[in-house]
Amino acid sequence: MEPDVTAPSQTGGRQGPAEDAVLVLESRGDPQQFAELYDRYAPDVHRYVARRLGDWLADDVTAETFLVAFRRRYRFDPARGSVRLSMIPALGSALRPERSLAVRRRRSCSSRT
């Protein structure tokens, strides 16, 4: 069963774009704050990746997405958009190598038939 990402979190109950921005800003001094964003958005990222590339890559790409986002948290500017939107470049960075691998595997499988 997947977690309900609309329910209040176990780590403080903050929700919404303004609260997400506060978490990113707080995570600069207290990296543990970023864990709440992971809990909130990882299920959505995982579902998205699983639909695009398959379950076999979704765990790795989800983890890589959040690693990239965590490393880029100092660049986050709430005036430029929401945390959710700022995850898109991180997801793109994580997807690039895996998508290439998935395409090569599909081509390889189709050429055998």
Secondary structure as GFF3:
##gff-version 3
##sequence-region A 1 113
A	DSSP	alpha_helix	17	27	.	.	.	ID=ss1
A	DSSP	three_ten_helix	31	33	.	.	.	ID=ss2
A	DSSP	alpha_helix	34	53	.	.	.	ID=ss3
A	DSSP	alpha_helix	55	71	.	.	.	ID=ss4
A	DSSP	three_ten_helix	73	75	.	.	.	ID=ss5
A	DSSP	three_ten_helix	78	80	.	.	.	ID=ss6
A	DSSP	alpha_helix	83	112	.	.	.	ID=ss7
###
